[in-house]
Amino acid sequence: MLTPQPPIFVIEDLDVLLFKCVEEAQRFLEPWWVIEKRGVIFDALGVQLSAEIGAENASVTLKPDSSHASDLEKLLRNHLIALGEISAQDSECGLDSLVRRCIERHSVG
């Protein structure tokens, strides 16, 4: 089984939250957020993660063959631009760079 590559991104519209690991994201997610499908969850490589409601809380698992790197890149780019990072508009700024900028901005290590 694949292991999600940190950080884990929980994204709702232009709001982006970063977590050091899947377990940390699971503790944060509220059941209503998962039920209402309020956003999306990715690992740092753009693999989309699936959230489900368990007996006591939300659980996050990998969806097989679900690389959405271009989707994550677009979402992170829009997030950073909304925060005033004009350099994120540069088409040469790829997913790796956008992930690093989000880590720096959100103090996740």
DSSP file (Angstrom, degrees, kcal/mol; ACC not computed):
  #  RESIDUE AA STRUCTURE BP1 BP2  ACC     N-H-->O    O-->H-N    N-H-->O    O-->H-N    TCO  KAPPA ALPHA  PHI   PSI    X-CA   Y-CA   Z-CA
    1    1 A M              0   0    0      0, 0.0     2,-0.1     0, 0.0     0, 0.0   0.000 360.0 360.0 360.0 140.0    0.0    0.0    0.0
    2    2 A L        -     0   0    0      1,-0.0    60,-0.2    60,-0.0     0, 0.0  -0.389 360.0-137.8 -72.0 149.4    1.2    3.5   -0.8
    3    3 A T        -     0   0    0     -2,-0.1    -1,-0.0    59,-0.0     0, 0.0  -0.942  25.2-113.4-108.3 128.0    2.0    6.0    1.9
    4    4 A P        -     0   0    0      0, 0.0    18,-0.1     0, 0.0     4,-0.1  -0.322  28.5-124.9 -59.4 139.4    0.9    9.5    1.4
    5    5 A Q        -     0   0    0      2,-0.1    39,-3.1    16,-0.1    40,-0.3  -0.775  45.7 -88.4 -88.6 118.7    3.7   12.0    1.0
    6    6 A P  S    S+     0   0    0      0, 0.0     2,-0.2     0, 0.0    14,-0.1  -0.323  96.0  60.2 -71.3 157.2    3.6   14.8    3.5
    7    7 A P  S    S-     0   0    0      0, 0.0     2,-0.5     0, 0.0    37,-0.4   0.543  71.4-147.4 -78.4 165.2    2.4   17.4    3.9
    8    8 A I  E     -A   19   0A   0     11,-2.8    11,-2.0    35,-0.2     2,-0.5  -0.867  11.0-148.2 -98.3 128.8   -1.2   16.6    3.7
    9    9 A F  E     -AB  18  42A   0     33,-3.0    33,-2.2    -2,-0.5     2,-0.6  -0.871  11.9-169.3-103.4 125.9   -3.4   19.4    2.1
   10   10 A V  E     -AB  17  41A   0      7,-2.6     7,-2.5    -2,-0.5     2,-0.4  -0.972  20.4-172.2-110.5 116.7   -7.0   19.9    3.2
   11   11 A I  E     +AB  16  40A   0     29,-3.1    29,-2.5    -2,-0.6     2,-0.4  -0.936  22.3 171.0-124.0 129.5   -8.5   22.4    0.7
   12   12 A E  E >  S-A   15   0A   0      3,-2.4     3,-2.4    -2,-0.4     2,-0.2  -0.944  71.1 -52.9-133.7 111.8  -11.8   24.2    0.7
   13   13 A D  T 3  S-     0   0    0     -2,-0.4    66,-0.1     1,-0.3    26,-0.0  -0.409 123.0 -19.5  56.3-122.8  -12.1   26.9   -1.9
   14   14 A L  T 3  S+     0   0    0     -2,-0.2     2,-0.5    -3,-0.1    -1,-0.3   0.466 115.8 103.7 -92.5  -1.3   -9.1   29.2   -1.4
   15   15 A D  E <   -A   12   0A   0     -3,-2.4    -3,-2.4     2,-0.0     2,-0.4  -0.694  50.2-175.4 -83.7 128.0   -8.5   28.0    2.2
   16   16 A V  E     -A   11   0A   0     -2,-0.5     2,-0.4    -5,-0.2    -5,-0.2  -0.988   6.8-172.6-128.0 124.1   -5.6   25.6    2.4
   17   17 A L  E     -A   10   0A   0     -7,-2.5    -7,-2.6    -2,-0.4     2,-0.4  -0.936  10.4-152.7-113.8 140.3   -4.6   23.8    5.6
   18   18 A L  E     -A    9   0A   0     -2,-0.4     2,-0.4    -9,-0.2    -9,-0.2  -0.909   9.4-171.1-115.2 140.9   -1.4   21.7    5.9
   19   19 A F  E     -A    8   0A   0    -11,-2.0   -11,-2.8    -2,-0.4    89,-0.1  -0.970  27.5-133.8-130.4 146.4   -0.8   18.8    8.1
   20   20 A K  S    S+     0   0    0     -2,-0.4     2,-0.3   -13,-0.2    -1,-0.1   0.751  87.3   1.9 -69.4 -24.7    2.4   16.9    8.9
   21   21 A C  S  > S-     0   0    0    -13,-0.1     4,-1.8     1,-0.1     5,-0.1  -0.969  75.4-101.0-157.0 167.3    0.8   13.5    8.5
   22   22 A V  H  > S+     0   0    0     -2,-0.3     4,-2.8     1,-0.2     5,-0.2   0.890 118.3  57.0 -60.2 -41.7   -2.5   11.7    7.7
   23   23 A E  H  > S+     0   0    0      1,-0.2     4,-1.9     2,-0.2    -1,-0.2   0.887 105.6  50.1 -60.8 -39.5   -3.2   11.1   11.4
   24   24 A E  H  > S+     0   0    0      2,-0.2     4,-1.3     1,-0.2    -1,-0.2   0.912 111.6  48.3 -64.6 -42.7   -3.0   14.8   12.1
   25   25 A A  H  X S+     0   0    0     -4,-1.8     4,-2.3     1,-0.2     3,-0.3   0.905 108.8  54.4 -63.8 -41.5   -5.4   15.6    9.3
   26   26 A Q  H  < S+     0   0    0     -4,-2.8    32,-0.5     1,-0.2    -1,-0.2   0.895 106.1  51.7 -59.7 -41.1   -7.8   12.9   10.5
   27   27 A R  H  < S+     0   0    0     -4,-1.9    -1,-0.2     1,-0.2    -2,-0.2   0.822 112.8  46.9 -65.7 -30.1   -7.9   14.4   14.0
   28   28 A F  H  < S+     0   0    0     -4,-1.3    -2,-0.2    -3,-0.3    -1,-0.2   0.878  89.9  95.3 -78.7 -39.7   -8.8   17.8   12.5
   29   29 A L     <  -     0   0    0     -4,-2.3    29,-0.5    -5,-0.1     3,-0.0  -0.263  64.8-144.7 -63.2 134.5  -11.5   16.8   10.0
   30   30 A E    >>  -     0   0    0      1,-0.1     4,-1.6    27,-0.1     3,-0.6  -0.776  17.8-124.5 -96.2 142.4  -15.1   17.1   11.3
   31   31 A P  H 3> S+     0   0    0      0, 0.0     4,-2.9     0, 0.0     5,-0.2   0.873 110.9  55.7 -53.7 -40.2  -17.7   14.5   10.2
   32   32 A W  H 3> S+     0   0    0      1,-0.2     4,-2.6     2,-0.2     5,-0.1   0.875 104.5  53.9 -62.2 -35.7  -20.0   17.2    8.8
   33   33 A W  H <4>S+     0   0    0     -3,-0.6     5,-2.1     2,-0.2     6,-0.3   0.901 112.7  43.4 -64.3 -41.0  -17.2   18.5    6.5
   34   34 A V  H ><5S+     0   0    0     -4,-1.6     3,-1.1     3,-0.2    -2,-0.2   0.934 114.5  49.1 -69.5 -47.3  -16.7   15.0    5.1
   35   35 A I  H 3<5S+     0   0    0     -4,-2.9    -2,-0.2     1,-0.3    -1,-0.2   0.900 114.3  45.3 -59.9 -42.9  -20.4   14.3    4.7
   36   36 A E  T 3<5S-     0   0    0     -4,-2.6    -1,-0.3    -5,-0.2    -2,-0.2   0.473 104.3-131.7 -81.5  -1.6  -21.0   17.6    3.0
   37   37 A K  T < 5 +     0   0    0     -3,-1.1    -3,-0.2    -4,-0.3    -4,-0.1   0.939  41.6 168.8  49.2  54.6  -17.9   17.1    0.7
   38   38 A R      < -     0   0    0     -5,-2.1     2,-0.2    -6,-0.1   -25,-0.2   0.662  55.7 -17.8 -74.1 -18.5  -16.8   20.6    1.5
   39   39 A G        -     0   0    0     -6,-0.3     2,-0.3   -27,-0.1   -27,-0.2  -0.847  69.0 -90.5-163.0-162.5  -13.3   20.2    0.0
   40   40 A V  E     -B   11   0A   0    -29,-2.5   -29,-3.1    -2,-0.2     2,-0.4  -0.878  20.8-144.8-130.4 160.3  -10.6   18.0   -1.2
   41   41 A I  E     +BC  10  49A   0      8,-0.6     8,-3.3    -2,-0.3     2,-0.3  -0.993  21.9 170.4-130.6 133.5   -7.5   16.3    0.4
   42   42 A F  E     -BC   9  48A   0    -33,-2.2   -33,-3.0    -2,-0.4     6,-0.2  -0.928  27.5-129.9-134.4 158.2   -4.2   15.7   -1.3
   43   43 A D    >   -     0   0    0      4,-1.7     3,-1.7    -2,-0.3   -35,-0.2  -0.503  48.3 -89.2 -93.9 179.7   -0.7   14.6   -0.4
   44   44 A A  T 3  S+     0   0    0    -39,-3.1    55,-0.1   -37,-0.4   -36,-0.1   0.676 126.1  55.5 -66.5 -17.6    2.3   16.6   -1.5
   45   45 A L  T 3  S-     0   0    0    -40,-0.3    -1,-0.3     2,-0.1    24,-0.2   0.478 121.4-102.2 -92.6  -2.9    2.6   14.7   -4.8
   46   46 A G    <   +     0   0    0     -3,-1.7    22,-3.9     1,-0.3     2,-0.6   0.611  69.7 149.6  92.0  12.7   -1.0   15.4   -5.9
   47   47 A V  E     - D   0  67A   0     20,-0.3    -4,-1.7    21,-0.1    -1,-0.3  -0.709  46.9-128.5 -78.6 123.0   -2.4   12.1   -5.0
   48   48 A Q  E     -C   42   0A   0     18,-2.6    15,-1.4    -2,-0.6     2,-0.3  -0.542  21.8-150.3 -76.2 135.9   -6.0   12.7   -4.0
   49   49 A L  E     -CD  41  62A   0     -8,-3.3    -8,-0.6    -2,-0.3     2,-0.4  -0.751   5.2-134.9-105.8 153.1   -7.0   11.2   -0.6
   50   50 A S  E     - D   0  61A   0     11,-3.8    11,-3.1    -2,-0.3     2,-0.4  -0.891  11.4-153.5-110.2 136.2  -10.5   10.0    0.3
   51   51 A A  E     + D   0  60A   0     -2,-0.4     2,-0.3     9,-0.2     9,-0.2  -0.908  16.0 177.4-109.4 137.8  -12.1   10.9    3.7
   52   52 A E  E     - D   0  59A   0      7,-3.0     7,-3.4    -2,-0.4     2,-0.6  -0.934  32.6-110.1-133.4 157.3  -14.8    8.6    5.2
   53   53 A I  E     - D   0  58A   0     -2,-0.3     5,-0.2     5,-0.2     2,-0.1  -0.792  36.9-171.7 -91.1 123.0  -16.7    8.7    8.5
   54   54 A G        -     0   0    0      3,-3.6     5,-0.0    -2,-0.6    -1,-0.0  -0.209  45.5 -77.9 -96.5-167.0  -15.7    6.0   10.9
   55   55 A A  S    S+     0   0    0      1,-0.2     3,-0.1    -2,-0.1    -2,-0.0   0.856 126.1   8.9 -63.0 -36.7  -17.3    5.0   14.2
   56   56 A E  S    S-     0   0    0      1,-0.2     2,-0.3     2,-0.0    -1,-0.2   0.641 130.6  -7.7-120.5 -21.9  -15.8    7.9   16.1
   57   57 A N  S    S-     0   0    0    -27,-0.1    -3,-3.6   -26,-0.0     2,-0.3  -0.876  82.1 -62.9-158.9-173.2  -14.1   10.3   13.6
   58   58 A A  E     -D   53   0A   0    -29,-0.5     2,-0.4   -32,-0.5    -5,-0.2  -0.621  42.1-157.8 -84.4 145.3  -13.1   10.9   10.0
   59   59 A S  E     -D   52   0A   0     -7,-3.4    -7,-3.0    -2,-0.3     2,-0.5  -0.963   3.5-148.8-123.8 146.5  -10.6    8.6    8.4
   60   60 A V  E     +D   51   0A   0     -2,-0.4     2,-0.3    -9,-0.2    -9,-0.2  -0.950  21.4 169.4-117.8 128.5   -8.4    9.4    5.4
   61   61 A T  E     -D   50   0A   0    -11,-3.1   -11,-3.8    -2,-0.5     2,-0.3  -0.927  37.0 -97.5-134.5 159.6   -7.3    6.8    2.9
   62   62 A L  E     -D   49   0A   0     -2,-0.3   -13,-0.2   -13,-0.2   -14,-0.0  -0.554  27.4-137.7 -75.1 137.6   -5.6    6.8   -0.5
   63   63 A K  E >   -     0   0A   0    -15,-1.4     3,-0.8    -2,-0.3   -15,-0.1  -0.841  35.0-109.4 -87.1 131.7   -7.8    6.4   -3.6
   64   64 A P  E 3  S-     0   0A   0      0, 0.0    -1,-0.0     0, 0.0   -16,-0.0  -0.340  91.4  -1.8 -64.6 141.1   -6.0    4.0   -5.9
   65   65 A D  E 3  S+     0   0A   0      1,-0.1   -18,-0.0    -2,-0.0    -3,-0.0   0.892  90.2 136.6  50.1  49.9   -4.5    5.5   -9.1
   66   66 A S  E <   +     0   0A   0     -3,-0.8   -18,-2.6   -18,-0.1     2,-0.5  -0.288  17.5 160.0-125.8  51.5   -5.8    9.0   -8.3
   67   67 A S  E     +D   47   0A   0    -20,-0.2   -20,-0.3     1,-0.1     3,-0.1  -0.615   5.2 167.4 -75.7 121.8   -2.9   11.3   -9.1
   68   68 A H     >  +     0   0    0    -22,-3.9     4,-2.3    -2,-0.5     3,-0.5  -0.330  16.4 146.9-127.7  48.0   -4.3   14.8   -9.6
   69   69 A A  H  > S+     0   0    0      1,-0.3     4,-2.7     2,-0.2     5,-0.2   0.861  73.4  52.3 -56.9 -39.4   -1.1   16.8   -9.5
   70   70 A S  H  > S+     0   0    0      2,-0.2     4,-2.0     1,-0.2    -1,-0.3   0.858 109.0  50.9 -67.9 -33.3   -2.4   19.4  -12.0
   71   71 A D  H  > S+     0   0    0     -3,-0.5     4,-2.3     2,-0.2    -2,-0.2   0.934 112.4  45.7 -66.9 -45.7   -5.5   19.9   -9.8
   72   72 A L  H  X S+     0   0    0     -4,-2.3     4,-2.9     1,-0.2     5,-0.3   0.916 110.8  53.9 -63.4 -42.5   -3.4   20.4   -6.7
   73   73 A E  H  X S+     0   0    0     -4,-2.7     4,-2.5    -5,-0.2    -1,-0.2   0.928 110.3  46.5 -57.5 -45.9   -1.0   22.7   -8.6
   74   74 A K  H  X S+     0   0    0     -4,-2.0     4,-2.5     2,-0.2    -1,-0.2   0.916 113.6  48.3 -63.4 -43.8   -4.0   24.9   -9.7
   75   75 A L  H  X S+     0   0    0     -4,-2.3     4,-2.1     2,-0.2    -2,-0.2   0.915 114.4  45.1 -64.8 -43.5   -5.5   25.0   -6.2
   76   76 A L  H  X S+     0   0    0     -4,-2.9     4,-2.7     2,-0.2     5,-0.2   0.897 112.1  52.4 -67.4 -39.3   -2.2   25.9   -4.5
   77   77 A R  H  X S+     0   0    0     -4,-2.5     4,-2.5    -5,-0.3    -2,-0.2   0.944 111.4  46.1 -60.8 -47.7   -1.4   28.5   -7.1
   78   78 A N  H  X S+     0   0    0     -4,-2.5     4,-2.2     1,-0.2    -1,-0.2   0.885 112.6  51.7 -62.4 -39.3   -4.8   30.2   -6.6
   79   79 A H  H  X S+     0   0    0     -4,-2.1     4,-1.2     2,-0.2    -2,-0.2   0.943 112.2  44.7 -61.9 -49.5   -4.3   30.0   -2.8
   80   80 A L  H  <>S+     0   0    0     -4,-2.7     5,-2.6     1,-0.2    -2,-0.2   0.884 112.2  51.5 -66.5 -38.8   -0.9   31.7   -2.9
   81   81 A I  H ><5S+     0   0    0     -4,-2.5     3,-1.8     1,-0.2    -1,-0.2   0.916 107.1  53.9 -62.6 -42.3   -2.0   34.3   -5.4
   82   82 A A  H 3<5S+     0   0    0     -4,-2.2    -1,-0.2     1,-0.3    -2,-0.2   0.793 106.0  54.1 -62.1 -27.6   -5.0   35.2   -3.1
   83   83 A L  T 3<5S-     0   0    0     -4,-1.2    -1,-0.3    -3,-0.2    -2,-0.2   0.418 127.8-100.6 -86.3   1.3   -2.4   35.6   -0.3
   84   84 A G  T < 5S+     0   0    0     -3,-1.8     2,-1.5     1,-0.2    -3,-0.2   0.576  74.6 142.8  94.6  10.6   -0.5   38.1   -2.4
   85   85 A E    > < +     0   0    0     -5,-2.6     3,-1.7     1,-0.2     4,-0.2  -0.656  22.6 179.1 -86.1  88.2    2.3   35.9   -3.7
   86   86 A I  G >  S+     0   0    0     -2,-1.5     3,-2.2     1,-0.3     4,-0.3   0.816  73.1  67.7 -60.6 -33.4    2.6   37.3   -7.2
   87   87 A S  G >  S+     0   0    0      1,-0.3     3,-1.4     2,-0.2    -1,-0.3   0.716  84.9  72.6 -63.6 -18.6    5.5   35.0   -8.1
   88   88 A A  G <  S+     0   0    0     -3,-1.7    -1,-0.3     1,-0.3    -2,-0.2   0.668  84.1  68.9 -69.2 -14.5    3.0   32.1   -7.9
   89   89 A Q  G <  S+     0   0    0     -3,-2.2    -1,-0.3    -4,-0.2     2,-0.2   0.705  73.4 108.1 -74.2 -19.1    1.5   33.4  -11.2
   90   90 A D    X   -     0   0    0     -3,-1.4     3,-2.0    -4,-0.3    -3,-0.0  -0.422  67.3-145.9 -63.9 123.0    4.7   32.4  -13.0
   91   91 A S  T 3  S+     0   0    0      1,-0.3    -1,-0.2    -2,-0.2    -3,-0.0   0.702  98.3  65.0 -65.1 -18.1    3.9   29.3  -15.2
   92   92 A E  T 3  S+     0   0    0      1,-0.1     2,-1.1     2,-0.1    -1,-0.3   0.605  77.8  96.1 -76.7 -11.8    7.5   28.1  -14.5
   93   93 A C    <   -     0   0    0     -3,-2.0    -1,-0.1    -6,-0.2   -16,-0.0  -0.697  66.2-171.0 -83.0  99.7    6.5   27.7  -10.8
   94   94 A G     >  -     0   0    0     -2,-1.1     4,-2.4     1,-0.0     5,-0.2  -0.096  38.6 -82.7 -88.3-175.0    5.6   24.0  -10.7
   95   95 A L  H  > S+     0   0    0      1,-0.2     4,-2.8     2,-0.2     5,-0.2   0.893 124.9  53.8 -57.6 -46.0    4.0   21.8   -8.0
   96   96 A D  H  > S+     0   0    0      1,-0.2     4,-2.3     2,-0.2    -1,-0.2   0.919 111.9  45.4 -57.0 -44.7    7.2   21.2   -6.1
   97   97 A S  H  > S+     0   0    0      2,-0.2     4,-2.4     1,-0.2    -1,-0.2   0.897 112.8  50.0 -66.5 -40.8    7.8   25.0   -5.8
   98   98 A L  H  X S+     0   0    0     -4,-2.4     4,-2.2     2,-0.2    -2,-0.2   0.895 110.3  50.4 -65.2 -40.1    4.2   25.7   -4.8
   99   99 A V  H  X S+     0   0    0     -4,-2.8     4,-2.5     2,-0.2    -2,-0.2   0.936 111.0  49.3 -62.1 -46.4    4.3   23.0   -2.1
  100  100 A R  H  X S+     0   0    0     -4,-2.3     4,-2.5    -5,-0.2    -2,-0.2   0.902 110.4  50.7 -59.8 -42.0    7.5   24.4   -0.7
  101  101 A R  H  X S+     0   0    0     -4,-2.4     4,-2.6     1,-0.2    -1,-0.2   0.892 110.6  48.8 -64.9 -39.2    6.0   27.9   -0.7
  102  102 A C  H  X S+     0   0    0     -4,-2.2     4,-2.6     2,-0.2    -2,-0.2   0.911 110.4  51.2 -66.1 -41.5    2.9   26.7    1.2
  103  103 A I  H  X>S+     0   0    0     -4,-2.5     5,-1.9     2,-0.2     4,-0.6   0.932 113.3  45.2 -60.1 -45.8    5.1   24.8    3.7
  104  104 A E  H ><5S+     0   0    0     -4,-2.5     3,-0.7     1,-0.2    -2,-0.2   0.922 115.4  46.6 -63.6 -44.5    7.1   28.0    4.3
  105  105 A R  H 3<5S+     0   0    0     -4,-2.6    -2,-0.2     1,-0.2    -1,-0.2   0.861 119.3  39.3 -67.4 -36.4    4.0   30.2    4.6
  106  106 A H  H 3<5S-     0   0    0     -4,-2.6    -1,-0.2    -5,-0.2    -2,-0.2   0.328 106.3-123.9-100.1   6.9    2.2   27.9    6.9
  107  107 A S  T <<5 +     0   0    0     -3,-0.7     2,-0.5    -4,-0.6    -3,-0.2   0.894  55.0 152.1  53.9  48.6    5.2   26.9    9.0
  108  108 A V      <       0   0    0     -5,-1.9    -1,-0.2    -6,-0.2    -2,-0.1  -0.931 360.0 360.0-108.8 131.7    5.0   23.2    8.5
  109  109 A G              0   0    0     -2,-0.5    -1,-0.1    -5,-0.0    -2,-0.0   0.395 360.0 360.0-135.4 360.0    8.1   21.1    8.7
